[in-house]
Amino acid sequence: MQSDVAVVTMVRDDLFFLSAWLRHYGTLFGRENCYIVNHDRGEDVAKLAEGCNIIGIPGEHHKNFDMKRWRLLNNLVAGLKSYYRHVIVGDVDELVVCDPNSGKTLYEFLRDMPEKRVLTPLGLEVIHRIDLEPEAIIDTILGPRRHVRLAPHYSKPCIVSTGTKIARGGHFTQYDKLHTPDELYLLHLKFCDFSEYVAAMDRRNEVTKATGAGVKEAAIGRHWFAEARGEDRATFEAFAELEMVEGFDLREIRKKMQRSFKPRGETGFYQFDRPEYELQYQLPERFSGIF
């Protein structure tokens, strides 16, 4: 059993994303090194994640859901770090990948990476170009889906091998250096499939409705609220309007992250600029089938 890498997430009902998470991380690191917080102790989650370390917690809806969630995840990461060299932590619809051009799997890349640091993969959002990609997702997502948009919001410091605190949402840490290897990407899957998006948003709207709190009152991502949702098909049709960038060279984006890296006010956390890019890329064929 390897003891280099553990992976941690929290999930409630999102079986489509959990399946992808398990295919990716369970294959790379072994299910015995995957830690899943099962919010509301869902039987379907427990069955799908058999062989993983499943931590069941109560499922009451709460307006400070995100705050409570990240308090738990921070402490899990801190504890696991005593037993593993690296801990990957993030939402169930966020997957870290290593560029196949590196010649290494993600496990091999992290096994060879020094400890005592935080790694920040470059964030990309997998988008379903419904005008170009009619194929349904059956076994793997990358292949049927090949388009991504640049998403600095998802360039998260999510691979931890030192003592640090991660901010709510996973966007910032108290680690004062920025390591963003060219080989690593974080792929966000929220928009990877139109029908799955609609189903997931329906579930999340029900969660926020059950709290009885509004957008401004709750420590929950704004995108979970029905009033911030917008029209689903229009959201996906708009992906066609993003400027298509030829090639797949993102080194300049990483350099901009480095140049803008600085303390986040007096909070003790660190940040880099996260501008809104209206850009999309087509993933090279080498990424197809990774998950």
N, C-alpha and C positions, 0 to 999 in steps of 0.2 A: 504493500500500500504506500503510495507516495505521500509525503508530508510537506511538500513545497507550497501547494496552493489550495486554499479553501475558497468557496464561493457562497455568498449569502444573499438571500432575497426575501421579500415578504409578498404574499399573494392572497387574494380572495376571489375565487370564482374564475379568474382569467385563464382558463384551461388551454386556449389556443396559444397564448404567449408562454405559458408554463411548459407546454409540449416542446416549443422551440428552445426554451431555456435548458430543458433537460437533454434534448438531443445534442445541444452544443456543449454545455459544461459537463453533463454527465459522461459523455463520450471522452472529452479531453482529460478530465481530472478524476473520474470515478464517482459514482453516486454517493459513495461513503464519505466523500469530501464536499458534498453539497448540503447546505443548511437552509431549510425553507421554513419561514415563519408562516404557519397556516392560520390566517386571520379568520376567525369564526369556525375553526376546526372542520372545514369542509371535507366531506367523505370523498368526493371526486378528486380533490387535490391530493389527499392522502393516498388514494389508490394509484393515481397517475405517478406520484413521486415515490413510490415504493422503493426502498433501498437507500433513500436519502435520509438525512437527519431532519425529522419533522418536529417542529415546535408548535404545538397548538396553543392559541390564545383566544380569549373571549372576543366576540364580534360586535359588541355594542357600538353603535354609531356615535361619534363624538366630534364636536366642532374643531377640536385641537388634534385631529387624527394625525396629521403630518408631524407635529411636534412630538407626540407620543411615539410614533413609529420610529423616528430617527434617534430618539433617546435609546430605544431598544436596540436598533441596529448598531449604533455607536458602541454600546457596551458589548454586544456580540463580537464585533470586529476586534475590540480591545482584548477580549478574552481569547479568541481564536488565534490572535497574533502570537500568543505565547507558545502555540503548538505548530504553527505553519510559518513559512518564510514570507508568504504574500497572502493577503485576503482581498478578494474582489467583492465589492458590495454595490448593489444598485437595484433598481426596479426590475420587475420580471420581464418588461418589454425593452430592456436595454442589454445588449450583448457586446462584449469586447471581443474583437477579432484581431488576429495577427496577419498582416499581408503575406500571402503565400510566396511572394517574391523574396521574402526573407530566408526562405529555405527551412523555416522552423515552424512548428506548431506553437500555439499560444503557451502551452505547457513548457515546451523546450525554451521558448524565449524568456519566460519568467524564471525558469530554473537557472538560467545563465545570468540573470539580472542581479546586481548587488542589492543588498537589503538596506534598511534604514532610510527609506525614501517613499514618496507618494508619486505614482505615475498617473498622468492625465492623457488618455487617448483622445484623439481628435473626433469630435462629434459629427455624425452624419445621420440624417433621417431617411430611412427607406420609404419611398413614396410609391403608391400604386398609380401608375399612369394609365387610367382607365381607358384612354383613347388608344393606347398602344399595347396593353398587356391584358388580354382577355382571359388568359390561362388561370385556372383556379390553383390555389396552393394546396398540394396534396401531401408531399413528403418534406420538401424543403422550401424555404422562402426565397433564398438567393438563387436565382435561375429564372423562375417565373417573374420575380421582381429584380430589376437591374438598375433602377434609377434611384438616386439619392440626392437630397438637397443639403447644402452646407448648413450646419446647425450648431453654432458656437455654444448655445444654451446647454447642449448635451456633451460638450467637452468637459467631462466631469473627472475630478481627482478621485478615482474609484478603485485603484489598486494600491493597497496600503501595506507597508512593511516597517512602519515606525509608529511611535506613539503620537497620536494627533486626534483632534476632534473634527468631525465632519458636520458641516452646517445642515440644517433642515433642507431637504430636497437633494442633498448630495452635491451641491454646486461649488462649495468652497471648503477648504480645510485650514487649519492653523499651522500647516507646514509652509515654511518660508522660501521654498525653492520650487521652480516649475520644471518638471521632467515630462516632456511630451515626445516620446520616441516616434520616429518616422514610421515605424512598422505597425503602430497600434491605432485602431479606430474603435469608437463606441457607436454601434448602430442602434438607433432608436426605431422601434417597430410600430408605433402607434398608427401610422398611416400606411402600413404595408399592404393592407387589403381592405377594400371598401366595405364589404359585408361584415367583416370582423370588427371594423371600426364602429359601425352603426350599433352592433350588438354590445360592444364594450362601453360605448358612451351611454347607451340606455341603462346599463348596470350602474355606471358611476353617477349618473343623474339621480337614480333612485337612492344611492348612498347619501348624497348631499341633501336630498329632500328629507331623508329620515332624520338628519341632525337638527332640522328646524332653524338652521342658521343661514344667513345670506353670505354672499361673496366676501364682503368686507368684515364680517364677524368671525369667519372661520379660518383656522390654520390648515387649509386644504387647498390644493392647487386650483386656481381659477377655472382651468379647463374642465374640471369635474362638474361644473354647474350648468344647468340647462340654459340659463340666460346668457352664458358666454359661448354657447355651442355653435351657433350659426346654422346655416343650411348645409347638410352633409355632402350632397352631390356637388354643390357649387364649390365646396372646399377642395374636392378632388379634381374637379375640372380645371381649377386655377393652377394646378401643378404644371400644366402644359405651357403656361405663360412664363414660367421661370426661365431665365437665360441659360442655355445649354453651353457648358464649358467643354472645349475639346481636350482630350487627354485626362490624366488623373494624377497631376502633380500638385500636391497640397503643402509643399514645404514653405511657401511664402505665408500661408495662413498660420502655420506654427510659429514662424518668425514674428508675426504680428502679436501673437499671444505672448511670446517672450518679452517683446518690447514694452508691452502694456502691463506687465505683471507688477503688482504693487499691493500694499496693505489695503484692506477693505475698511477704511475709516479707522475707528478706535475699537473695532470688534475683536481684534486678535486673529481674524481670518485674512486670507489673501485672495486676490482676484485678478483676472485679466479682462480686457475689453471684450464684449460680446455683441458686436454689431449685427444688424439684420442683413444678411446676404440674400439677394433674390437670385440665387444661382443653383443649378443642378448639374449633376455629372452622371455618366453611365458607368457603373462599376465594370472594370475589366473582367473578362471571362474567367480569370483565375479565381475569382471570388465565388463563382457559382457552386452551390452545393455545400458551402461551409456549414450552414444550418438551415 
